[in-house]
Amino acid sequence: MSERRITNTIRTLRFMAGEMTQADLGRRVGVTRQTIAAVEAGKYSPSLECAFRIAEVFGKPIGDVFSWE
Amino acid sequence: MLPRERFAFVWVGAQVIVFGAYFSFLTLAKPRLSLSVGQQISLLAIVLGSLGLVAAGTWLAQYLRRTRDDAEDERDRAIENKASAVAYRVLMAGIILVGCVMPFGAGGWDIVNAAVLAIAVAEVVHHGLIIVGYRRGLRV
């Protein structure tokens, strides 16, 4: 199994979006606040659909939000 | 803490208490021999406690389903699927042991109790993994 992992810039993007809350992002994406917190902390890798939705909320391409390092 | 995670904590704790008491009772009292009145009352209390646990668990699960903050999302489903898959394997291993190995060397009640133990262990593993999934994260 690869040691590489998925990282994200959601925290930064939330800050740049006027300190959007995790709950608000979760509501717009269709998941719970806890799931957004887990994704941000790298404890959960979201589905492709969820990842696209998160990127769509910030108006960014998915590659700007998630990366594989 | 999510209601679902809280429920898993309560469920694991209750099962450890009830089944721990039951199997401690079996080990210490040798119920195949004649039971004293006190032992019969203890056994009845354990059985009633188990039924109460099932009833309380069912009610709690329905209650949590009604609360808005417990709406299930993909992470909940992923954690549940992972925990169920592992618990199923644990249950299968236990039942294979009970059904295919124990009949060659054990009596009726030993087999029945071993089956109950296999179910209890699988349940504890299931809800234990749900807790681990929420606490430490889950990569799927």
Backbone of each chain as ProteinMPNN parsed JSONL, in Angstrom:
{"seq_chain_A": "MSERRITNTIRTLRFMAGEMTQADLGRRVGVTRQTIAAVEAGKYSPSLECAFRIAEVFGKPIGDVFSWE", "coords_chain_A": {"N_chain_A": [[0.849, -1.203, 0.0], [0.473, 2.238, -0.777], [2.329, 4.93, 0.705], [1.588, 7.439, 0.295], [-0.649, 10.206, 0.662], [-3.898, 11.786, 0.678], [-4.155, 15.233, 0.64], [-5.531, 18.437, 1.609], [-6.83, 21.772, 0.925], [-8.857, 22.91, 2.272], [-9.287, 24.296, 4.683], [-7.902, 26.72, 4.32], [-9.267, 27.684, 2.078], [-11.799, 28.019, 3.137], [-11.311, 30.066, 4.911], [-10.639, 32.078, 3.118], [-13.05, 32.403, 1.963], [-14.509, 34.152, 3.48], [-14.347, 33.221, 6.118], [-15.959, 30.898, 6.18], [-18.095, 28.62, 7.821], [-17.588, 25.225, 9.03], [-19.957, 23.877, 9.284], [-21.629, 25.278, 7.563], [-20.388, 24.834, 5.096], [-20.661, 22.06, 5.041], [-23.458, 21.87, 4.899], [-23.913, 22.948, 2.39], [-22.638, 21.156, 0.792], [-23.817, 18.797, 1.417], [-23.232, 17.061, 3.48], [-22.384, 16.13, 6.901], [-21.284, 18.431, 9.512], [-19.292, 17.222, 10.987], [-18.191, 15.452, 9.184], [-17.001, 17.161, 7.339], [-15.092, 18.251, 9.049], [-13.568, 15.955, 9.545], [-12.594, 15.415, 6.98], [-11.073, 17.715, 6.516], [-9.116, 17.378, 8.485], [-7.787, 15.257, 7.482], [-8.616, 12.763, 8.157], [-10.506, 11.377, 6.848], [-11.103, 10.341, 3.595], [-12.884, 11.847, 1.131], [-15.654, 10.853, -1.025], [-15.488, 10.796, -4.631], [-17.538, 12.304, -5.745], [-18.323, 13.905, -3.587], [-15.969, 15.323, -3.206], [-15.847, 16.78, -5.583], [-18.089, 18.379, -5.23], [-17.344, 19.91, -3.013], [-15.227, 21.352, -4.114], [-16.654, 22.749, -6.016], [-18.217, 24.465, -4.469], [-16.333, 26.323, -3.624], [-15.629, 27.307, -6.036], [-13.429, 26.369, -7.419], [-11.044, 24.372, -9.326], [-10.92, 20.818, -8.864], [-8.359, 19.914, -8.383], [-7.119, 22.019, -7.158], [-8.08, 21.967, -4.663], [-7.836, 19.398, -3.561], [-5.013, 17.279, -3.182], [-2.58, 14.781, -4.019], [-0.155, 13.547, -2.103]], "CA_chain_A": [[0.0, 0.0, 0.0], [1.257, 3.456, -0.889], [2.374, 5.799, 1.882], [1.109, 8.757, -0.094], [-1.985, 10.467, 1.177], [-4.613, 12.925, 0.098], [-4.203, 16.429, 1.486], [-6.48, 19.411, 1.052], [-6.665, 23.178, 1.308], [-10.21, 23.374, 2.627], [-9.223, 25.291, 5.77], [-7.507, 27.99, 3.704], [-10.352, 28.135, 1.204], [-12.899, 28.503, 3.999], [-10.878, 31.378, 5.418], [-10.721, 33.036, 2.015], [-14.471, 32.588, 1.645], [-15.134, 34.9, 4.573], [-14.402, 32.331, 7.301], [-17.129, 30.013, 6.092], [-18.013, 27.581, 8.866], [-17.647, 23.831, 8.568], [-21.374, 23.51, 9.2], [-22.172, 25.889, 6.347], [-19.848, 24.075, 3.964], [-21.308, 20.748, 5.069], [-24.827, 22.036, 4.424], [-23.909, 23.198, 0.947], [-22.146, 19.963, 0.102], [-24.745, 17.703, 1.696], [-22.698, 16.138, 4.49], [-22.432, 16.735, 8.23], [-20.132, 19.234, 9.924], [-18.247, 16.304, 11.443], [-17.51, 14.88, 8.015], [-16.102, 18.212, 6.832], [-13.967, 18.32, 9.994], [-12.728, 14.775, 9.331], [-11.909, 15.59, 5.692], [-10.054, 18.756, 6.741], [-8.043, 16.835, 9.322], [-7.16, 14.14, 6.791], [-9.041, 11.496, 8.752], [-11.442, 10.725, 5.94], [-10.989, 10.734, 2.192], [-14.265, 11.887, 0.636], [-15.928, 10.246, -2.333], [-15.183, 11.7, -5.741], [-18.668, 13.22, -5.879], [-18.244, 14.881, -2.49], [-14.808, 16.177, -3.48], [-16.242, 17.725, -6.637], [-19.044, 19.341, -4.659], [-16.582, 20.851, -2.178], [-14.51, 22.247, -5.034], [-17.653, 23.601, -6.671], [-18.622, 25.513, -3.516], [-15.293, 27.359, -3.611], [-15.395, 27.759, -7.403], [-12.056, 25.994, -7.794], [-10.901, 23.023, -9.866], [-10.72, 19.865, -7.769], [-6.922, 19.799, -8.122], [-6.696, 23.105, -6.264], [-8.596, 21.679, -3.311], [-7.245, 18.142, -3.097], [-3.816, 16.819, -3.884], [-2.087, 13.473, -3.547], [1.277, 13.77, -1.836]], "C_chain_A": [[0.883, 1.251, 0.0], [1.205, 4.261, 0.408], [1.866, 7.199, 1.566], [-0.308, 8.967, 0.416], [-2.59, 11.725, 0.555], [-4.603, 14.077, 1.101], [-5.163, 17.432, 0.839], [-6.216, 20.809, 1.591], [-7.995, 23.765, 1.775], [-10.169, 24.468, 3.699], [-8.901, 26.683, 5.217], [-8.644, 28.556, 2.857], [-11.55, 28.636, 2.015], [-12.577, 29.891, 4.533], [-11.052, 32.439, 4.333], [-12.173, 33.301, 1.6], [-15.195, 33.266, 2.799], [-15.335, 34.086, 5.822], [-15.708, 31.53, 7.316], [-17.003, 28.91, 7.139], [-18.068, 26.186, 8.24], [-19.102, 23.402, 8.379], [-21.983, 24.046, 7.913], [-21.69, 25.136, 5.114], [-20.527, 22.702, 3.881], [-22.727, 20.808, 4.519], [-24.857, 22.194, 2.9], [-23.459, 21.975, 0.145], [-23.107, 18.785, 0.289], [-24.188, 16.644, 2.624], [-22.733, 16.847, 5.848], [-21.171, 17.567, 8.501], [-18.962, 18.333, 10.334], [-17.48, 15.694, 10.274], [-16.555, 15.903, 7.402], [-14.871, 18.316, 7.739], [-13.008, 17.15, 9.776], [-11.946, 14.88, 8.023], [-10.768, 16.602, 5.86], [-8.847, 18.22, 7.495], [-7.333, 15.654, 8.666], [-7.538, 12.787, 7.37], [-10.011, 10.732, 7.854], [-11.238, 11.257, 4.526], [-12.378, 10.699, 1.568], [-14.411, 11.161, -0.692], [-15.62, 11.287, -3.413], [-16.294, 12.745, -5.896], [-18.615, 14.317, -4.817], [-17.085, 15.854, -2.724], [-15.141, 17.22, -4.543], [-17.186, 18.799, -6.093], [-18.325, 20.382, -3.798], [-15.859, 21.858, -3.063], [-15.475, 23.233, -5.692], [-18.096, 24.751, -5.763], [-17.616, 26.66, -3.533], [-14.997, 27.898, -5.013], [-13.986, 27.469, -7.878], [-12.07, 24.653, -8.509], [-10.531, 22.059, -8.73], [-9.235, 19.728, -7.386], [-6.382, 20.898, -7.226], [-7.133, 22.852, -4.823], [-7.938, 20.431, -2.74], [-5.99, 17.827, -3.888], [-3.327, 15.532, -3.232], [-0.585, 13.58, -3.349], [1.958, 12.519, -1.314]], "O_chain_A": [[1.903, 1.309, 0.687], [0.195, 4.279, 1.112], [1.73, 8.038, 2.456], [-1.069, 8.013, 0.58], [-1.901, 12.581, 0.001], [-4.991, 13.915, 2.258], [-5.55, 17.287, -0.321], [-5.489, 21.001, 2.566], [-8.22, 24.971, 1.679], [-10.919, 25.441, 3.631], [-9.526, 27.679, 5.584], [-8.944, 29.749, 2.911], [-12.229, 29.578, 1.608], [-13.437, 30.768, 4.6], [-11.541, 33.54, 4.586], [-12.471, 34.31, 0.961], [-16.363, 32.98, 3.06], [-16.345, 34.221, 6.511], [-16.439, 31.492, 8.305], [-15.929, 28.337, 7.32], [-18.518, 25.995, 7.11], [-19.435, 22.669, 7.448], [-22.759, 23.357, 7.25], [-22.467, 24.837, 4.207], [-20.913, 22.246, 2.805], [-23.155, 19.926, 3.775], [-25.722, 21.639, 2.222], [-23.842, 21.786, -1.009], [-23.199, 17.898, -0.559], [-24.598, 15.484, 2.581], [-23.072, 18.027, 5.927], [-20.151, 17.43, 7.827], [-17.8, 18.64, 10.065], [-16.277, 15.451, 10.363], [-15.444, 15.563, 6.997], [-13.747, 18.453, 7.255], [-11.789, 17.322, 9.815], [-10.781, 14.486, 7.957], [-9.647, 16.373, 5.406], [-7.704, 18.56, 7.189], [-6.383, 15.11, 9.229], [-6.872, 11.784, 7.113], [-10.292, 9.559, 8.096], [-11.205, 12.467, 4.299], [-12.988, 9.634, 1.483], [-13.431, 10.892, -1.386], [-15.508, 12.483, -3.142], [-16.023, 13.92, -6.145], [-18.832, 15.494, -5.105], [-17.206, 17.052, -2.471], [-14.77, 18.388, -4.423], [-17.089, 19.972, -6.454], [-18.643, 21.571, -3.841], [-15.875, 23.06, -2.799], [-15.145, 24.401, -5.895], [-18.323, 25.868, -6.228], [-17.997, 27.828, -3.465], [-14.211, 28.833, -5.167], [-13.414, 28.237, -8.651], [-13.001, 23.869, -8.327], [-9.899, 22.459, -7.752], [-8.899, 19.464, -6.232], [-5.329, 20.747, -6.607], [-6.609, 23.456, -3.888], [-7.532, 20.408, -1.578], [-5.911, 18.071, -5.092], [-3.617, 15.24, -2.072], [0.169, 13.692, -4.315], [3.158, 12.538, -1.041]]}, "seq_chain_B": "MLPRERFAFVWVGAQVIVFGAYFSFLTLAKPRLSLSVGQQISLLAIVLGSLGLVAAGTWLAQYLRRTRDDAEDERDRAIENKASAVAYRVLMAGIILVGCVMPFGAGGWDIVNAAVLAIAVAEVVHHGLIIVGYRRGLRV", "coords_chain_B": {"N_chain_B": [[-19.24, 15.017, 20.153], [-20.664, 12.703, 17.935], [-24.113, 11.651, 17.832], [-24.382, 9.051, 16.879], [-21.876, 7.939, 17.389], [-21.84, 8.167, 20.136], [-23.887, 6.422, 20.743], [-22.691, 4.01, 19.942], [-20.666, 3.819, 21.863], [-22.192, 3.518, 24.239], [-23.513, 1.164, 23.626], [-21.458, -0.75, 23.317], [-20.374, -0.685, 25.91], [-22.588, -1.54, 27.433], [-22.966, -4.096, 26.413], [-20.582, -5.373, 27.084], [-20.859, -5.344, 29.844], [-23.28, -6.831, 30.273], [-22.921, -9.312, 28.843], [-20.461, -9.973, 29.882], [-21.147, -10.366, 32.557], [-22.866, -12.525, 32.204], [-21.194, -14.585, 31.118], [-19.278, -14.741, 33.088], [-20.85, -15.656, 35.119], [-21.528, -18.173, 34.067], [-19.035, -19.388, 34.062], [-18.294, -19.382, 36.761], [-20.482, -20.429, 38.232], [-21.244, -22.885, 37.234], [-23.766, -23.762, 35.833], [-24.912, -26.087, 34.89], [-25.02, -27.85, 36.875], [-27.061, -28.253, 39.823], [-28.946, -25.324, 40.476], [-28.85, -22.759, 42.898], [-31.4, -20.81, 44.624], [-30.664, -18.138, 44.646], [-28.802, -18.099, 42.571], [-30.475, -18.737, 40.453], [-32.088, -16.471, 40.408], [-30.164, -14.58, 39.769], [-29.439, -15.418, 37.217], [-31.87, -15.048, 35.889], [-32.052, -12.291, 36.14], [-29.937, -11.515, 34.524], [-30.797, -12.435, 32.027], [-33.152, -10.902, 31.718], [-31.969, -8.399, 31.796], [-30.496, -8.491, 29.433], [-32.566, -8.601, 27.537], [-33.726, -6.139, 28.083], [-31.635, -4.52, 27.321], [-31.569, -4.924, 24.557], [-34.095, -3.878, 23.893], [-33.813, -1.199, 24.773], [-31.696, -0.386, 23.171], [-32.825, -0.585, 20.615], [-34.866, 1.337, 20.817], [-33.308, 3.632, 21.269], [-31.847, 3.763, 18.9], [-33.897, 4.297, 17.063], [-34.762, 6.742, 18.061], [-32.478, 8.337, 17.657], [-32.39, 8.319, 14.911], [-34.481, 9.983, 14.347], [-33.607, 12.474, 15.127], [-32.341, 15.539, 13.93], [-29.624, 16.145, 13.693], [-28.428, 13.782, 13.289], [-28.417, 12.917, 10.741], [-27.601, 10.648, 8.261], [-24.554, 10.426, 6.476], [-22.123, 10.037, 3.771], [-19.716, 9.364, 5.065], [-20.537, 8.226, 7.487], [-21.817, 5.975, 6.47], [-19.64, 4.698, 5.262], [-18.017, 4.089, 7.469], [-19.752, 2.421, 8.867], [-20.051, 0.329, 6.992], [-17.438, -0.684, 6.85], [-17.008, -1.516, 9.499], [-19.04, -3.411, 9.739], [-18.228, -5.304, 7.852], [-15.857, -6.346, 8.934], [-16.811, -7.305, 11.397], [-18.569, -9.225, 10.492], [-16.828, -11.151, 9.473], [-15.568, -11.928, 11.825], [-17.753, -13.008, 13.166], [-18.389, -15.113, 11.419], [-16.071, -16.684, 11.654], [-16.298, -17.424, 14.343], [-18.737, -18.837, 14.317], [-18.157, -20.911, 12.576], [-16.264, -22.216, 14.085], [-17.895, -22.966, 16.226], [-19.892, -24.498, 14.943], [-18.572, -26.408, 13.374], [-16.323, -27.437, 14.653], [-16.634, -27.627, 17.473], [-18.766, -29.567, 17.919], [-17.472, -32.031, 17.925], [-16.23, -32.304, 20.35], [-17.607, -31.169, 22.49], [-20.463, -30.505, 24.649], [-24.101, -29.938, 24.434], [-25.047, -27.424, 25.738], [-22.646, -26.081, 26.009], [-22.013, -25.594, 23.372], [-24.142, -23.971, 22.609], [-23.694, -21.74, 24.291], [-21.191, -20.986, 23.369], [-21.874, -20.14, 20.831], [-23.439, -17.918, 21.478], [-21.437, -16.394, 22.645], [-19.816, -15.941, 20.393], [-21.497, -14.289, 18.884], [-21.712, -12.128, 20.637], [-19.04, -11.249, 20.748], [-18.667, -10.521, 18.079], [-20.495, -8.403, 17.899], [-19.397, -6.584, 19.737], [-16.958, -6.095, 18.471], [-17.947, -4.934, 16.115], [-19.257, -2.497, 17.003], [-17.138, -1.421, 18.382], [-15.316, -0.925, 16.322], [-16.735, 1.026, 14.967], [-16.56, 3.124, 16.78], [-13.767, 3.483, 16.728], [-13.515, 4.202, 14.065], [-14.795, 6.726, 14.012], [-13.281, 8.11, 15.888], [-10.468, 7.858, 15.3], [-10.359, 8.043, 12.619], [-10.976, 7.012, 9.233], [-9.926, 5.398, 6.406], [-11.063, 4.926, 3.241]], "CA_chain_B": [[-19.357, 13.606, 19.778], [-21.885, 12.423, 17.183], [-25.035, 10.722, 18.501], [-24.091, 7.684, 16.424], [-20.681, 7.506, 18.113], [-22.263, 8.016, 21.533], [-24.66, 5.187, 20.795], [-21.747, 2.889, 19.879], [-20.023, 3.741, 23.184], [-23.172, 2.964, 25.193], [-23.818, -0.209, 23.224], [-20.297, -1.586, 23.655], [-20.3, -0.767, 27.372], [-23.694, -2.365, 27.932], [-22.74, -5.492, 26.033], [-19.494, -5.907, 27.902], [-21.402, -5.577, 31.197], [-24.271, -7.915, 30.29], [-22.327, -10.588, 28.458], [-19.413, -10.253, 30.868], [-21.822, -10.952, 33.716], [-23.402, -13.837, 31.822], [-20.15, -15.598, 30.982], [-18.689, -14.912, 34.42], [-21.801, -16.526, 35.827], [-21.365, -19.533, 33.545], [-17.74, -19.918, 34.473], [-18.193, -19.548, 38.214], [-21.58, -21.131, 38.905], [-21.487, -24.196, 36.642], [-25.224, -23.891, 35.902], [-25.437, -27.411, 34.545], [-25.328, -28.469, 38.154], [-28.282, -27.653, 40.365], [-28.786, -23.911, 40.804], [-29.525, -22.271, 44.096], [-32.395, -19.777, 44.324], [-29.934, -16.909, 44.343], [-28.222, -18.222, 41.224], [-31.574, -18.657, 39.475], [-32.479, -15.051, 40.326], [-29.093, -13.874, 39.04], [-29.552, -15.79, 35.802], [-33.067, -14.366, 35.38], [-31.717, -10.861, 36.025], [-29.068, -11.354, 33.35], [-31.63, -12.598, 30.83], [-34.0, -9.706, 31.609], [-31.076, -7.283, 31.455], [-30.179, -8.602, 28.005], [-33.75, -8.183, 26.782], [-33.838, -4.695, 28.283], [-30.588, -3.9, 26.51], [-32.021, -4.949, 23.164], [-35.207, -2.931, 23.769], [-33.285, 0.165, 24.912], [-30.886, -0.118, 21.981], [-33.737, -0.365, 19.489], [-35.505, 2.638, 21.021], [-32.301, 4.68, 21.106], [-31.534, 3.865, 17.472], [-35.013, 4.984, 16.407], [-34.742, 8.129, 18.529], [-31.38, 9.036, 16.987], [-32.755, 8.485, 13.506], [-35.42, 11.103, 14.235], [-32.956, 13.758, 15.401], [-31.834, 16.106, 12.678], [-28.168, 16.178, 13.598], [-27.909, 12.433, 13.07], [-28.627, 12.533, 9.354], [-26.479, 9.816, 7.83], [-23.92, 10.819, 5.227], [-21.267, 9.001, 3.193], [-18.716, 8.922, 6.027], [-21.229, 7.307, 8.388], [-22.039, 4.711, 5.753], [-18.343, 4.054, 5.062], [-17.603, 3.527, 8.757], [-20.658, 1.298, 9.149], [-19.72, -0.775, 6.084], [-16.149, -1.262, 7.234], [-17.203, -2.222, 10.772], [-19.887, -4.583, 9.484], [-17.454, -6.3, 7.115], [-14.933, -7.017, 9.87], [-17.614, -8.046, 12.38], [-19.115, -10.406, 9.808], [-15.771, -12.17, 9.423], [-15.403, -12.424, 13.193], [-18.913, -13.862, 13.432], [-18.24, -16.337, 10.627], [-15.017, -17.501, 12.274], [-16.863, -17.982, 15.568], [-19.786, -19.812, 14.01], [-17.485, -22.094, 12.009], [-15.693, -22.924, 15.239], [-19.012, -23.551, 16.986], [-20.654, -25.489, 14.184], [-17.776, -27.447, 12.71], [-15.268, -27.981, 15.505], [-17.099, -27.958, 18.829], [-19.576, -30.787, 18.063], [-16.645, -33.225, 18.122], [-15.676, -32.428, 21.698], [-18.326, -30.432, 23.531], [-21.882, -30.833, 24.795], [-25.11, -29.032, 23.898], [-25.055, -26.063, 26.283], [-21.357, -25.433, 25.698], [-22.104, -25.123, 21.986], [-25.059, -22.829, 22.603], [-23.024, -20.588, 24.901], [-20.117, -20.545, 22.469], [-22.525, -19.37, 19.751], [-23.784, -16.61, 22.061], [-20.168, -15.665, 22.793], [-19.389, -15.493, 19.055], [-22.349, -13.144, 18.517], [-21.343, -11.0, 21.497], [-17.733, -10.73, 20.319], [-18.861, -9.84, 16.79], [-21.174, -7.133, 18.174], [-18.436, -5.67, 20.367], [-16.022, -5.691, 17.408], [-18.685, -4.038, 15.214], [-19.417, -1.156, 17.566], [-15.792, -0.926, 18.701], [-14.738, -0.363, 15.094], [-17.443, 2.281, 14.674], [-15.92, 4.139, 17.64], [-12.424, 3.745, 16.187], [-13.714, 4.92, 12.803], [-15.095, 8.14, 14.285], [-12.227, 8.731, 16.697], [-9.137, 7.879, 14.699], [-10.456, 8.232, 11.181], [-11.122, 5.809, 8.424], [-9.599, 5.639, 5.001], [-11.701, 3.919, 2.385]], "C_chain_B": [[-20.695, 13.383, 19.072], [-22.795, 11.487, 17.967], [-24.751, 9.271, 18.133], [-22.892, 7.097, 17.176], [-21.02, 7.265, 19.589], [-23.033, 6.707, 21.71], [-23.725, 3.971, 20.786], [-21.038, 2.702, 21.216], [-20.95, 3.053, 24.193], [-23.403, 1.484, 24.906], [-22.676, -1.153, 23.599], [-20.217, -1.773, 25.168], [-21.368, -1.69, 27.937], [-23.466, -3.835, 27.602], [-21.639, -6.128, 26.854], [-20.013, -6.234, 29.304], [-22.32, -6.808, 31.207], [-23.635, -9.262, 29.951], [-21.167, -10.972, 29.375], [-20.008, -10.915, 32.099], [-22.297, -12.364, 33.396], [-22.301, -14.903, 31.779], [-19.36, -15.781, 32.284], [-19.547, -15.863, 35.239], [-21.618, -17.976, 35.377], [-20.088, -20.178, 34.055], [-17.723, -20.26, 35.959], [-19.246, -20.49, 38.78], [-21.822, -22.54, 38.384], [-22.988, -24.503, 36.613], [-25.77, -25.246, 35.452], [-25.716, -28.22, 35.808], [-26.567, -27.778, 38.719], [-28.01, -26.221, 40.809], [-29.501, -23.58, 42.109], [-30.537, -21.202, 43.69], [-31.708, -18.47, 43.921], [-29.335, -16.931, 42.947], [-29.299, -18.132, 40.147], [-32.022, -17.213, 39.283], [-31.437, -14.267, 39.532], [-29.198, -14.147, 37.545], [-30.749, -15.085, 35.153], [-32.783, -12.876, 35.178], [-30.862, -10.603, 34.79], [-29.886, -11.454, 32.065], [-32.505, -11.365, 30.628], [-33.173, -8.475, 31.228], [-30.728, -7.29, 29.975], [-31.352, -8.15, 27.147], [-33.953, -6.67, 26.892], [-32.83, -3.947, 27.435], [-31.012, -3.824, 25.05], [-33.13, -3.917, 22.957], [-34.703, -1.495, 23.821], [-32.474, 0.552, 23.677], [-31.745, 0.188, 20.776], [-34.404, 1.004, 19.608], [-34.531, 3.779, 20.75], [-31.959, 4.884, 19.629], [-32.636, 4.608, 16.728], [-35.048, 6.462, 16.787], [-33.675, 8.935, 17.784], [-31.697, 9.279, 15.518], [-33.682, 9.693, 13.309], [-34.752, 12.46, 14.434], [-32.249, 14.267, 14.153], [-30.315, 16.022, 12.556], [-27.574, 14.78, 13.402], [-28.172, 11.972, 11.642], [-27.385, 11.816, 8.845], [-25.875, 10.375, 6.551], [-22.923, 9.744, 4.807], [-20.209, 8.491, 4.163], [-19.331, 7.937, 7.029], [-21.405, 5.942, 7.732], [-20.723, 3.964, 5.555], [-17.863, 3.383, 6.353], [-18.451, 2.298, 9.095], [-20.314, 0.095, 8.273], [-18.441, -1.476, 6.494], [-16.314, -2.095, 8.511], [-18.017, -3.492, 10.571], [-19.083, -5.687, 8.794], [-16.525, -7.07, 8.05], [-15.714, -7.868, 10.868], [-18.208, -9.307, 11.756], [-18.077, -11.522, 9.754], [-15.525, -12.774, 10.8], [-16.538, -13.395, 13.531], [-18.793, -15.188, 12.679], [-17.203, -17.258, 11.23], [-15.562, -18.183, 13.531], [-17.877, -19.072, 15.291], [-19.195, -21.073, 13.373], [-16.874, -22.922, 13.137], [-16.791, -23.659, 16.009], [-19.66, -24.708, 16.226], [-19.844, -26.642, 13.637], [-16.732, -28.092, 13.602], [-15.828, -28.467, 16.842], [-17.947, -29.233, 18.932], [-18.754, -32.054, 18.299], [-16.163, -33.386, 19.561], [-16.451, -31.75, 22.804], [-19.807, -30.798, 23.53], [-22.788, -29.723, 24.297], [-25.028, -27.606, 24.407], [-23.746, -25.328, 26.031], [-21.392, -24.845, 24.288], [-23.01, -23.89, 21.899], [-24.373, -21.583, 23.157], [-21.871, -20.074, 24.044], [-20.688, -19.733, 21.313], [-22.903, -17.976, 20.251], [-22.519, -15.757, 22.208], [-19.689, -15.127, 21.442], [-20.191, -14.264, 18.623], [-21.953, -11.91, 19.326], [-20.012, -10.386, 21.056], [-17.875, -9.962, 19.003], [-19.52, -8.476, 16.994], [-20.218, -6.107, 18.787], [-17.416, -5.177, 19.333], [-16.692, -4.664, 16.479], [-18.748, -2.612, 15.768], [-18.078, -0.559, 18.001], [-15.144, -0.286, 17.477], [-15.447, 0.923, 14.666], [-16.826, 3.416, 15.5], [-14.553, 4.509, 17.091], [-12.526, 4.555, 14.895], [-13.978, 6.402, 13.014], [-13.946, 8.839, 14.993], [-10.934, 8.928, 15.92], [-9.168, 8.046, 13.189], [-10.486, 6.916, 10.445], [-10.797, 6.174, 6.989], [-10.221, 4.525, 4.172], [-11.46, 4.27, 0.919]], "O_chain_B": [[-21.737, 13.825, 19.557], [-22.309, 10.619, 18.691], [-24.864, 8.374, 18.969], [-22.888, 5.924, 17.549], [-20.557, 6.304, 20.204], [-22.853, 5.987, 22.692], [-23.94, 3.015, 21.531], [-20.829, 1.573, 21.659], [-20.545, 2.132, 24.902], [-23.478, 0.663, 25.82], [-22.913, -2.234, 24.138], [-20.017, -2.888, 25.651], [-21.094, -2.516, 28.807], [-23.742, -4.712, 28.421], [-21.748, -7.281, 27.271], [-19.66, -7.262, 29.883], [-22.162, -7.706, 32.034], [-23.794, -10.235, 30.688], [-20.923, -12.154, 29.616], [-19.465, -11.887, 32.624], [-22.151, -13.28, 34.206], [-22.459, -15.99, 32.336], [-18.833, -16.864, 32.542], [-19.05, -16.74, 35.945], [-21.561, -18.889, 36.201], [-20.066, -21.351, 34.428], [-17.202, -21.299, 36.361], [-18.962, -21.263, 39.695], [-22.531, -23.317, 39.023], [-23.437, -25.419, 37.303], [-26.959, -25.521, 35.616], [-26.531, -29.143, 35.812], [-27.059, -26.813, 38.135], [-26.988, -25.933, 41.432], [-30.603, -24.059, 42.379], [-30.535, -20.743, 42.548], [-32.124, -17.795, 42.979], [-29.352, -15.931, 42.231], [-29.092, -17.546, 39.084], [-32.298, -16.776, 38.166], [-31.778, -13.402, 38.726], [-29.067, -13.244, 36.719], [-30.661, -14.592, 34.028], [-33.206, -12.277, 34.19], [-31.039, -9.602, 34.097], [-29.702, -10.668, 31.135], [-32.599, -10.838, 29.519], [-33.612, -7.629, 30.45], [-30.669, -6.24, 29.335], [-31.181, -7.423, 26.168], [-34.307, -6.009, 25.916], [-33.121, -2.879, 26.897], [-30.839, -2.799, 24.391], [-33.118, -3.173, 21.977], [-35.112, -0.663, 23.012], [-32.558, 1.684, 23.2], [-31.448, 1.099, 20.004], [-34.498, 1.743, 18.628], [-34.873, 4.762, 20.091], [-31.802, 6.013, 19.164], [-32.358, 5.445, 15.87], [-35.326, 7.324, 15.953], [-33.922, 10.056, 17.339], [-31.325, 10.306, 14.95], [-33.674, 10.336, 12.259], [-35.262, 13.479, 13.969], [-31.634, 13.496, 13.417], [-29.78, 15.85, 11.461], [-26.354, 14.622, 13.356], [-28.154, 10.774, 11.361], [-26.265, 12.311, 8.978], [-26.606, 10.759, 5.637], [-22.874, 8.669, 5.405], [-19.834, 7.319, 4.107], [-18.71, 6.932, 7.376], [-21.175, 4.901, 8.348], [-20.683, 2.738, 5.664], [-17.366, 2.257, 6.332], [-17.936, 1.275, 9.548], [-20.289, -1.036, 8.759], [-18.363, -2.705, 6.49], [-15.829, -3.223, 8.598], [-17.717, -4.528, 11.164], [-19.239, -6.865, 9.115], [-16.42, -8.293, 7.966], [-15.339, -9.005, 11.154], [-18.333, -10.335, 12.421], [-18.399, -12.692, 9.961], [-15.302, -13.978, 10.93], [-16.312, -14.459, 14.106], [-19.062, -16.252, 13.235], [-17.413, -18.468, 11.315], [-15.321, -19.369, 13.757], [-17.879, -20.11, 15.952], [-19.684, -22.178, 13.611], [-16.954, -24.15, 13.146], [-16.633, -24.819, 16.39], [-19.94, -25.762, 16.797], [-20.37, -27.739, 13.455], [-16.296, -29.208, 13.319], [-15.532, -29.577, 17.285], [-17.86, -29.928, 19.944], [-19.276, -33.043, 18.814], [-15.737, -34.472, 19.955], [-16.006, -31.749, 23.951], [-20.334, -31.325, 22.55], [-22.319, -28.699, 23.801], [-24.949, -26.67, 23.613], [-23.731, -24.108, 25.862], [-20.877, -23.756, 24.039], [-22.699, -22.911, 21.22], [-24.458, -20.505, 22.569], [-21.608, -18.872, 24.0], [-20.077, -18.763, 20.864], [-22.717, -16.981, 19.55], [-22.531, -14.558, 21.931], [-19.212, -13.995, 21.354], [-19.637, -13.316, 18.067], [-21.866, -10.802, 18.795], [-19.87, -9.165, 20.998], [-17.286, -8.895, 18.828], [-19.149, -7.504, 16.337], [-20.22, -4.933, 18.418], [-17.054, -4.001, 19.318], [-16.085, -3.66, 16.106], [-18.351, -1.654, 15.105], [-17.902, 0.66, 17.991], [-14.503, 0.76, 17.578], [-14.829, 1.806, 14.071], [-16.6, 4.516, 14.996], [-14.21, 5.687, 16.994], [-11.736, 5.468, 14.655], [-13.451, 7.241, 12.283], [-13.667, 10.011, 14.737], [-10.375, 10.024, 15.887], [-8.122, 8.176, 12.553], [-10.085, 5.869, 10.954], [-11.329, 7.138, 6.437], [-9.943, 3.344, 4.377], [-11.913, 3.55, 0.029]]}, "name": "protein", "num_of_chains": 2, "seq": "MSERRITNTIRTLRFMAGEMTQADLGRRVGVTRQTIAAVEAGKYSPSLECAFRIAEVFGKPIGDVFSWEMLPRERFAFVWVGAQVIVFGAYFSFLTLAKPRLSLSVGQQISLLAIVLGSLGLVAAGTWLAQYLRRTRDDAEDERDRAIENKASAVAYRVLMAGIILVGCVMPFGAGGWDIVNAAVLAIAVAEVVHHGLIIVGYRRGLRV"}
